[in-house]
Amino acid sequence: MNYDLALDAALNRLHDEGRYRTFIDIERRAGAFPQATWRKPDGSEAPITVWCGNDYLGMGQHPAVLAAMHEALDAAGAGSGGTRNISGTTVYHKRLEAELADLHGKEAALVFTSAYVANDATLSTLPKLFPGLIIYSDALNHASMIEGVRRNGGAKRVFRHNDVAHLRELLAADDPATPKLIAFESVYSMDGDFGPIGAICDLAEEFGALTYIDEVHAVGLYGPRGGGVAERDGLSQRIDVINGTLAKAYGVMGGYIAASAKMVDAVRSYAPGFIFTSSLPPAIAAGAAASVRHLKTDHDLREQHQSKARILKLRLKGLGLPIIDHGSHIVPVHVGDPIHCKMLSDMLLDHYGIYVQPINYPTVPRGTERLRFTPSPVHDSGQIDHLVRAMDALWKHCALNRAEVSA
């Protein structure tokens, strides 16, 4: 086999379909978010505004976070020195897990190198702990959840997205004595819609199932202390395992689960994705703990975030653009074609200094390609005006239909 030709063919398919992913080389500037410097392929530089970042609240530049990281770096050095079992558990990791357990009102928490790893490792480990376990997974769950469910070797059932009636049918069709777990999300990041947490918890109690929720796009942003949508709705105590990230609203890196002490102990003891990888650097753990601690009390920052999202959606809707609006902070603009989506992204960057990455298949289904904007408290009114004017001009230039999508 000619391996180079096979690689060429695989890459050419992506180019032909308009979904080849290009990494934009940017340098974020602390103290000036969302401004950044774009380092172009020709070596030149240009100022840009980042409109697709997941540092939703700008906590990656917060003084309390940076101070904690500097202090830990000076005290403990760069790396953790090993896996959690072999010299890689420090006071910073323990403090972070205590903050996370407190955030969600759980007995314990366990930190992973990313939320992807936390989902994959936990969901693939649970059948080892509960032999015969059936996992009921929402059809639009994140790739990390799908991978964890796929790799666990146990039974799975996929229910239609947010379709509680379909979930009930699947639960009722299985042996009542079989262990069960329902895996779903609180905020689905591509459309920005919410999972029916209360209704799923009701079904879980009725059918004796565990509940597993991914709050990655909600922690830090929703709830009185940033505990996510489950906290906002007063449902955290009904969730058995909560997954979250430290790399979005908290502005640092890493992922975690929060659950009962026994559940955390079992996952810690059985999950290869936790056991056999080096732990987060102490400085990262310290910064994340400082961010979680700060956002437990910063209600104004969360409200500013929601306000900016509402303003941007209202402005774009005023232009007749096809906004997908489910009431969350995520602002997807439906394009529906990978070539047009990439073209819009490139033109926004080249002509307006606006950076928003195109979202194409397989991240979203074919025909639902979109630009996904993530407004934040650090986006000012002038930057919003500039974005709205640019979108209006380019939508006309590309001769795209308006108001194709309604929430």
C-alpha positions as CSV (number, residue, x, y, z in Angstrom):
1,M,0.0,0.0,0.0
2,N,1.2,3.5,-0.8
3,Y,0.6,5.1,2.6
4,D,1.4,8.7,1.4
5,L,-1.3,8.4,-1.3
6,A,-3.8,7.2,1.2
7,L,-3.1,10.1,3.5
8,D,-3.4,12.5,0.5
9,A,-6.7,11.0,-0.4
10,A,-8.0,11.3,3.1
11,L,-7.0,15.0,3.4
12,N,-8.2,15.8,-0.1
13,R,-11.7,14.6,0.8
14,L,-11.8,17.1,3.6
15,H,-10.7,19.9,1.3
16,D,-13.2,18.9,-1.3
17,E,-16.1,18.9,1.2
18,G,-15.0,22.3,2.6
19,R,-14.4,21.0,6.1
20,Y,-10.6,20.9,6.3
21,R,-9.8,22.4,9.7
22,T,-7.3,25.3,9.7
23,F,-5.6,26.3,12.9
24,I,-5.4,30.0,13.3
25,D,-2.1,31.0,15.1
26,I,-3.1,33.6,17.7
27,E,-1.5,35.2,20.8
28,R,-4.0,36.2,23.4
29,R,-3.0,39.3,25.4
30,A,-3.6,39.2,29.1
31,G,-5.4,42.3,30.3
32,A,-6.8,42.9,26.8
33,F,-9.1,40.0,26.2
34,P,-10.8,39.4,23.8
35,Q,-8.1,41.1,21.8
36,A,-5.4,39.0,20.3
37,T,-2.6,39.0,17.7
38,W,-3.0,36.9,14.6
39,R,0.2,35.5,13.3
40,K,-0.4,35.0,9.6
41,P,1.2,32.3,7.5
42,D,3.3,34.9,5.7
43,G,4.9,36.0,8.9
44,S,3.0,39.2,9.3
45,E,0.8,40.1,12.2
46,A,-2.7,41.7,12.6
47,P,-4.9,42.6,15.6
48,I,-8.1,40.5,15.9
49,T,-11.0,40.1,18.2
50,V,-11.7,36.5,19.3
51,W,-15.4,35.7,19.1
52,C,-15.3,31.9,19.4
53,G,-13.3,31.4,22.6
54,N,-14.5,29.2,25.5
55,D,-12.9,31.3,28.2
56,Y,-16.5,32.6,28.6
57,L,-15.8,35.0,31.5
58,G,-12.3,36.1,30.8
59,M,-11.0,34.3,33.9
60,G,-7.9,33.3,32.0
61,Q,-6.6,36.8,32.8
62,H,-8.2,37.4,36.2
63,P,-5.6,38.7,38.8
64,A,-6.6,36.1,41.4
65,V,-6.1,33.3,39.0
66,L,-2.7,34.5,37.8
67,A,-1.5,35.3,41.3
68,A,-2.4,31.8,42.5
69,M,-0.6,30.3,39.5
70,H,2.5,32.4,40.0
71,E,2.6,31.4,43.7
72,A,2.3,27.7,43.0
73,L,4.9,27.8,40.2
74,D,7.4,29.5,42.4
75,A,6.7,27.1,45.3
76,A,6.3,23.8,43.5
77,G,8.0,24.2,40.1
78,A,6.6,23.3,36.7
79,G,5.2,19.8,36.6
80,S,3.5,17.5,39.1
81,G,6.2,14.9,39.0
82,G,4.0,11.9,38.2
83,T,0.7,10.3,38.2
84,R,-1.7,10.9,41.1
85,N,-0.7,7.5,42.6
86,I,3.1,8.1,42.1
87,S,4.1,11.4,43.6
88,G,1.6,13.5,41.6
89,T,-0.9,14.3,44.3
90,T,-0.1,17.7,45.8
91,V,-1.8,20.1,48.2
92,Y,-3.0,22.0,45.1
93,H,-4.8,19.0,43.7
94,K,-6.5,18.3,47.0
95,R,-7.5,21.9,47.4
96,L,-9.0,22.0,43.9
97,E,-11.0,18.8,44.5
98,A,-12.3,20.2,47.8
99,E,-13.5,23.4,46.0
100,L,-15.2,21.3,43.3
101,A,-16.9,19.0,45.8
102,D,-18.2,22.0,47.7
103,L,-19.3,23.7,44.5
104,H,-21.7,20.9,43.6
105,G,-22.6,19.9,47.1
106,K,-21.1,16.5,46.7
107,E,-18.9,14.4,49.1
108,A,-15.9,14.3,46.7
109,A,-14.5,15.3,43.4
110,L,-11.8,13.9,41.1
111,V,-9.7,16.0,38.8
112,F,-8.6,14.7,35.3
113,T,-6.4,16.3,32.7
114,S,-9.5,17.3,30.7
115,A,-13.2,17.0,30.7
116,Y,-13.0,14.8,27.6
117,V,-10.8,12.4,29.6
118,A,-13.1,12.6,32.6
119,N,-16.1,11.6,30.5
120,D,-14.3,8.9,28.6
121,A,-12.6,7.4,31.6
122,T,-15.6,7.5,33.9
123,L,-18.2,6.2,31.4
124,S,-15.9,3.4,30.2
125,T,-15.2,2.4,33.8
126,L,-18.7,2.3,35.2
127,P,-19.6,-1.2,33.8
128,K,-16.7,-2.6,35.7
129,L,-18.3,-1.3,38.8
130,F,-21.8,-2.3,38.0
131,P,-21.8,-5.5,35.9
132,G,-24.5,-5.6,33.3
133,L,-24.9,-1.8,33.4
134,I,-27.0,-0.3,30.5
135,I,-26.2,3.3,29.6
136,Y,-28.9,5.4,28.1
137,S,-27.3,8.2,26.1
138,D,-28.8,11.3,24.6
139,A,-28.3,11.3,20.8
140,L,-26.5,14.6,20.8
141,N,-24.1,13.9,23.7
142,H,-20.5,15.1,23.3
143,A,-18.0,12.9,21.5
144,S,-16.2,12.2,24.8
145,M,-19.4,10.7,26.3
146,I,-20.1,8.7,23.1
147,E,-16.5,7.4,23.1
148,G,-16.7,6.4,26.8
149,V,-20.0,4.6,26.3
150,R,-18.7,2.9,23.2
151,R,-15.5,1.7,24.8
152,N,-17.1,0.3,28.0
153,G,-18.1,-3.0,26.3
154,G,-21.5,-2.9,28.0
155,A,-25.0,-2.4,26.7
156,K,-26.1,1.0,25.5
157,R,-29.4,2.6,24.4
158,V,-29.4,6.0,22.5
159,F,-32.5,8.1,23.0
160,R,-33.6,10.9,20.7
161,H,-32.3,14.2,21.7
162,N,-34.1,15.6,24.8
163,D,-37.0,13.1,24.1
164,V,-38.1,12.0,27.6
165,A,-40.9,9.9,26.1
166,H,-38.4,7.9,24.0
167,L,-36.2,7.5,27.0
168,R,-39.1,6.1,29.0
169,E,-39.8,3.6,26.3
170,L,-36.2,2.4,26.3
171,L,-36.1,2.2,30.1
172,A,-39.4,0.3,30.3
173,A,-38.3,-2.2,27.7
174,D,-35.3,-3.5,29.8
175,D,-35.2,-5.8,32.8
176,P,-36.1,-3.8,35.9
177,A,-33.4,-5.6,37.8
178,T,-30.6,-4.5,35.4
179,P,-28.4,-1.6,36.6
180,K,-29.0,1.5,34.5
181,L,-27.4,4.9,34.0
182,I,-28.8,7.9,32.0
183,A,-26.0,10.1,30.5
184,F,-26.9,13.6,29.2
185,E,-25.9,17.2,29.2
186,S,-27.2,20.4,30.8
187,V,-26.3,22.7,27.9
188,Y,-25.7,21.3,24.4
189,S,-22.9,23.5,23.0
190,M,-23.8,23.4,19.3
191,D,-27.4,24.6,19.5
192,G,-27.2,26.0,23.0
193,D,-30.3,24.2,24.2
194,F,-30.9,22.8,27.7
195,G,-31.4,19.2,28.8
196,P,-34.7,18.4,30.7
197,I,-32.8,17.7,33.9
198,G,-35.9,17.4,36.2
199,A,-37.8,15.1,33.9
200,I,-34.8,12.8,33.5
201,C,-34.2,12.7,37.2
202,D,-37.9,11.7,37.6
203,L,-37.4,8.8,35.2
204,A,-34.2,7.8,36.9
205,E,-35.9,7.5,40.2
206,E,-38.9,5.6,38.7
207,F,-36.7,3.1,37.0
208,G,-33.9,2.9,39.5
209,A,-31.2,4.4,37.3
210,L,-28.1,6.5,38.1
211,T,-27.8,9.9,36.5
212,Y,-24.7,11.3,34.8
213,I,-24.7,14.9,33.6
214,D,-22.1,16.8,31.6
215,E,-22.2,20.5,32.8
216,V,-19.1,21.5,30.8
217,H,-20.8,24.5,29.1
218,A,-22.6,25.5,32.3
219,V,-20.2,25.4,35.3
220,G,-19.2,28.8,36.4
221,L,-22.0,30.4,34.3
222,Y,-25.3,29.2,35.9
223,G,-26.5,28.8,39.4
224,P,-26.1,31.0,42.5
225,R,-22.4,29.9,42.9
226,G,-21.7,28.7,39.3
227,G,-22.5,25.1,40.0
228,G,-24.3,24.8,36.6
229,V,-27.8,24.4,35.4
230,A,-28.5,21.6,37.9
231,E,-27.6,24.0,40.7
232,R,-29.7,26.8,39.1
233,D,-32.7,24.5,39.0
234,G,-32.1,23.1,42.5
235,L,-31.5,19.6,41.2
236,S,-27.8,18.9,42.0
237,Q,-28.7,16.5,44.8
238,R,-30.6,14.4,42.3
239,I,-27.6,13.9,40.0
240,D,-25.3,11.0,40.9
241,V,-22.3,12.1,38.8
242,I,-21.5,15.6,37.6
243,N,-18.9,16.2,35.0
244,G,-17.4,19.6,34.5
245,T,-14.4,21.5,33.0
246,L,-11.9,23.9,34.2
247,A,-11.0,25.1,30.7
248,K,-14.0,27.1,29.8
249,A,-15.7,29.4,32.3
250,Y,-12.9,28.9,34.8
251,G,-10.3,29.9,32.2
252,V,-7.6,27.3,33.0
253,M,-7.4,23.6,32.1
254,G,-8.6,20.2,33.3
255,G,-11.8,18.4,33.9
256,Y,-13.4,16.6,36.8
257,I,-16.3,14.6,38.2
258,A,-18.1,15.3,41.5
259,A,-20.1,12.5,43.2
260,S,-20.4,10.5,46.4
261,A,-17.1,9.6,48.1
262,K,-17.6,5.9,47.2
263,M,-18.3,6.7,43.5
264,V,-15.2,8.9,43.3
265,D,-13.1,6.3,45.1
266,A,-14.2,3.5,42.8
267,V,-13.5,5.6,39.6
268,R,-10.2,6.7,41.0
269,S,-9.3,3.0,41.7
270,Y,-10.4,1.5,38.4
271,A,-10.2,4.1,35.6
272,P,-7.1,3.7,33.4
273,G,-7.6,7.2,32.0
274,F,-7.0,8.5,35.6
275,I,-4.5,6.0,36.9
276,F,-2.0,5.9,34.1
277,T,-1.5,9.6,33.2
278,S,0.4,12.4,34.9
279,S,-1.6,14.8,37.0
280,L,-2.1,18.5,36.2
281,P,0.8,20.8,37.0
282,P,0.4,22.4,40.5
283,A,0.2,25.8,39.0
284,I,-2.8,24.8,36.8
285,A,-4.5,23.2,39.8
286,A,-3.9,26.3,41.9
287,G,-5.2,28.7,39.2
288,A,-8.3,26.5,38.7
289,A,-9.0,26.4,42.4
290,A,-8.7,30.2,42.7
291,S,-11.1,30.6,39.7
292,V,-13.7,28.3,41.1
293,R,-13.5,30.0,44.5
294,H,-13.8,33.5,43.0
295,L,-16.8,32.6,40.8
296,K,-18.8,31.2,43.7
297,T,-19.4,34.8,44.7
298,D,-19.1,36.8,41.5
299,H,-22.7,37.1,40.5
300,D,-22.2,40.3,38.6
301,L,-19.8,38.6,36.1
302,R,-22.3,35.9,35.4
303,E,-25.1,38.4,34.8
304,Q,-22.9,40.5,32.5
305,H,-22.2,37.4,30.5
306,Q,-25.9,36.6,30.0
307,S,-26.6,40.3,29.2
308,K,-24.0,40.3,26.4
309,A,-25.4,37.1,24.9
310,R,-28.9,38.5,24.9
311,I,-27.7,41.8,23.3
312,L,-25.8,40.0,20.5
313,K,-28.7,37.6,19.8
314,L,-31.2,40.5,19.6
315,R,-28.9,42.5,17.3
316,L,-28.3,39.6,14.9
317,K,-32.0,38.7,14.9
318,G,-32.7,42.3,14.0
319,L,-30.8,41.7,10.8
320,G,-33.0,38.7,10.0
321,L,-30.1,36.3,10.4
322,P,-31.0,32.7,11.2
323,I,-30.1,32.5,14.9
324,I,-30.6,29.4,16.9
325,D,-31.8,30.7,20.2
326,H,-32.7,28.4,23.1
327,G,-32.1,31.0,25.8
328,S,-28.5,30.1,26.7
329,H,-25.3,32.0,26.3
330,I,-24.3,30.3,23.0
331,V,-25.1,32.2,19.8
332,P,-25.1,29.9,16.7
333,V,-25.8,31.4,13.3
334,H,-27.0,28.8,10.9
335,V,-25.3,28.7,7.5
336,G,-26.1,25.2,6.3
337,D,-23.2,24.8,3.9
338,P,-19.6,24.0,4.7
339,I,-18.1,26.0,1.8
340,H,-20.1,29.1,2.7
341,C,-19.4,28.6,6.4
342,K,-15.6,28.5,5.9
343,M,-15.8,31.4,3.4
344,L,-17.7,33.6,5.9
345,S,-15.2,32.7,8.6
346,D,-12.2,33.6,6.4
347,M,-13.8,36.9,5.3
348,L,-14.6,37.9,8.8
349,L,-11.0,37.3,9.8
350,D,-9.3,38.8,6.7
351,H,-11.4,41.9,6.2
352,Y,-12.8,42.7,9.6
353,G,-10.3,41.2,12.1
354,I,-13.1,39.0,13.6
355,Y,-12.1,35.5,14.5
356,V,-14.9,32.9,14.6
357,Q,-14.2,29.3,13.7
358,P,-16.6,27.5,11.3
359,I,-18.4,24.6,12.8
360,N,-18.8,21.8,10.2
361,Y,-19.4,18.1,10.1
362,P,-18.7,15.9,12.0
363,T,-19.1,18.3,14.9
364,V,-22.6,19.0,13.7
365,P,-24.7,17.1,11.1
366,R,-24.3,17.8,7.5
367,G,-26.5,20.7,6.4
368,T,-26.4,22.4,9.8
369,E,-23.0,24.0,9.5
370,R,-22.8,27.2,11.4
371,L,-20.8,30.0,12.9
372,R,-20.9,29.9,16.7
373,F,-20.3,33.1,18.6
374,T,-19.5,33.1,22.3
375,P,-20.0,36.7,23.7
376,S,-18.4,37.4,27.0
377,P,-18.3,40.2,29.6
378,V,-15.0,41.3,28.0
379,H,-16.6,42.1,24.7
380,D,-17.6,45.7,24.7
381,S,-20.4,47.5,22.8
382,G,-18.0,48.8,20.1
383,Q,-16.9,45.2,19.3
384,I,-20.5,44.0,19.2
385,D,-21.3,46.9,16.8
386,H,-18.4,45.9,14.6
387,L,-19.4,42.3,14.5
388,V,-23.0,43.1,13.6
389,R,-22.1,45.4,10.8
390,A,-19.7,42.8,9.4
391,M,-22.2,40.0,9.5
392,D,-24.8,42.2,7.8
393,A,-22.4,43.1,5.0
394,L,-21.1,39.6,4.4
395,W,-24.5,37.9,4.5
396,K,-25.5,40.2,1.7
397,H,-22.3,39.7,-0.1
398,C,-22.6,35.9,0.0
399,A,-26.3,36.1,-1.0
400,L,-27.4,33.8,1.9
401,N,-31.0,33.5,2.9
402,R,-32.1,35.1,6.1
403,A,-34.3,33.9,9.0
404,E,-34.1,30.2,7.8
405,V,-34.0,29.0,11.4
406,S,-36.3,29.7,14.3
407,A,-35.8,28.4,17.8
